[in-house]
């Protein structure tokens, strides 16, 4: 799955975002005592990012959007962890591929 825009929040406030993201899924399984355990590994990458303000830590609530018929459509959301290469530059698009680690959902 691919999309154009991802928005990252901390304390319910937008602090960063990513452009041109892609989600890849892989299955992994293991067997223990005759039981098979399957897990989905979700890998998210983005080609560039921006910071709205200095970030407090590297965990975020994220929303990922695709453009369909000139409308932004929410495709995925959840908790992620991102290690940005530059956390000092504010309000500029920074071209650096980044890995976004999926931590899951909060209910």
Secondary structure as GFF3:
##gff-version 3
##sequence-region A 1 107
A	DSSP	beta_strand	2	10	.	.	.	ID=ss1
A	DSSP	beta_strand	13	32	.	.	.	ID=ss2
A	DSSP	beta_strand	35	51	.	.	.	ID=ss3
A	DSSP	beta_strand	59	68	.	.	.	ID=ss4
A	DSSP	beta_strand	71	82	.	.	.	ID=ss5
A	DSSP	beta_strand	98	104	.	.	.	ID=ss6
###
